[in-house]
Amino acid sequence: MDGAFGEASPSYSIVQEWAKQFCLRRESVKDEPLEGRPVEVVTEENIRRIEEELLSGRQLMLKEISVRLEIPKTIVIWIIHKHLHMKKVSASWVPRLLSSIQKENCLTCCQKILELCCGNQKQVLESIVKGGGKHGTLL
């Protein structure tokens, strides 16, 4: 088989299993239907449900989400990283990339700070950085 298929040829153990199934009178080459959970659990509905869970309380553990939604923990991890593009920072789930709305809000805030800083920088910094005690004072 290696001569005909090269590196794409099946392993010896796979060929043995095929021979065994053939001897047991199995004629179909199609996979048998599996019992239990459906194979496809990464659905738009599950992605939406996980996103809602994360946004409702970002300090959730993966196990909690998995139990609440009855989705395997590995699938929850897959959806969070690959579909929602989020990662865990400290104890909170945050987006890896900012959405266009978040970018716009960030730009607006920065422009307002720049407008405030034009002319009275010290006063603006004092109003932003206020702290009590010896460790909280910057200026």
C-alpha positions in Angstrom: 0.0 0.0 0.0 2.9 2.3 0.7 3.9 2.0 -3.0 0.4 3.0 -4.2 -0.5 5.7 -1.6 2.9 6.8 -0.1 2.6 8.7 3.1 -1.2 8.9 2.8 -1.5 5.1 3.2 -3.4 3.8 6.3 -1.4 2.3 9.2 -1.1 -1.5 9.6 -3.5 -1.5 12.6 -6.2 0.3 10.6 -5.9 -2.3 7.8 -6.2 -5.0 10.4 -9.4 -3.5 11.7 -10.8 -3.3 8.2 -10.0 -6.9 7.6 -11.6 -7.9 10.9 -14.8 -6.0 10.0 -14.9 -7.6 6.6 -14.6 -11.0 8.2 -17.6 -10.1 10.4 -19.6 -9.5 7.3 -19.7 -5.8 7.4 -20.4 -4.6 3.9 -20.9 -0.8 4.3 -17.9 1.5 4.3 -19.9 4.3 5.9 -19.5 5.1 9.6 -22.2 3.8 11.9 -24.3 6.4 13.7 -23.0 7.1 17.2 -25.2 7.2 20.3 -25.1 10.0 22.9 -24.5 13.7 22.4 -24.6 15.1 18.9 -21.2 15.6 17.4 -21.7 19.2 16.6 -22.0 21.3 19.8 -20.2 24.4 18.4 -23.4 26.1 17.2 -24.4 29.7 16.9 -26.8 29.2 19.8 -24.1 27.8 22.1 -21.7 30.6 21.1 -24.4 33.2 21.9 -25.2 31.5 25.3 -21.5 31.4 26.3 -21.0 35.0 25.3 -24.0 36.0 27.4 -22.6 34.1 30.4 -19.3 35.8 30.1 -20.7 39.3 29.7 -23.2 38.8 32.6 -20.4 38.1 35.1 -16.9 38.0 33.7 -15.4 36.3 36.8 -16.9 32.9 35.9 -14.9 29.7 35.9 -15.0 27.5 32.9 -16.4 24.7 34.9 -19.3 26.9 36.0 -20.2 27.8 32.4 -19.9 24.2 31.3 -22.2 22.9 34.1 -24.8 25.7 33.6 -25.0 25.3 29.8 -24.4 21.5 29.8 -21.6 21.8 27.3 -18.2 20.0 27.7 -15.5 22.2 29.2 -13.2 21.6 26.3 -15.9 22.9 23.9 -16.5 26.0 26.1 -12.7 26.8 25.9 -12.7 26.3 22.2 -15.7 28.6 21.7 -14.2 31.3 24.0 -10.9 31.4 22.3 -11.7 30.6 18.6 -15.1 32.1 18.1 -15.4 34.8 20.7 -11.7 35.8 20.5 -11.4 36.3 24.2 -8.7 35.5 26.8 -8.6 35.5 30.5 -6.8 38.4 32.1 -6.4 38.0 35.9 -9.9 36.8 36.9 -11.9 38.4 34.0 -12.6 37.4 30.5 -11.7 40.2 28.0 -11.8 40.4 24.2 -8.5 39.9 22.5 -9.2 42.6 20.0 -11.4 45.7 20.5 -14.6 45.9 18.5 -15.2 48.9 16.3 -17.5 50.4 18.9 -14.9 50.0 21.6 -12.2 51.6 19.4 -14.5 54.5 18.8 -15.2 55.0 22.5 -11.5 54.8 23.3 -10.8 57.4 20.7 -13.5 59.7 22.0 -12.2 59.4 25.6 -8.6 60.2 24.5 -9.7 63.2 22.5 -11.6 64.6 25.6 -8.5 64.1 27.8 -6.4 65.9 25.2 -8.8 68.8 25.1 -8.7 69.0 28.9 -4.9 68.9 28.9 -4.4 71.8 26.5 -3.3 74.6 28.8 -3.8 73.1 32.3 -2.0 69.8 32.3 -1.0 69.9 36.0 -4.6 70.4 37.1 -5.9 67.6 34.9 -3.2 65.2 36.2 -4.1 66.1 39.8 -7.8 65.4 39.1 -7.0 62.0 37.5 -4.4 60.8 40.0 -5.8 61.3 43.5 -4.9 58.9 46.2 -4.7 58.8 50.0 -1.8 57.8 52.1 1.9 57.6 51.2 1.4 55.0 48.4 -1.5 56.6 46.6 0.0 60.1 45.9 1.7 60.5 42.5 2.3 64.3 42.5 
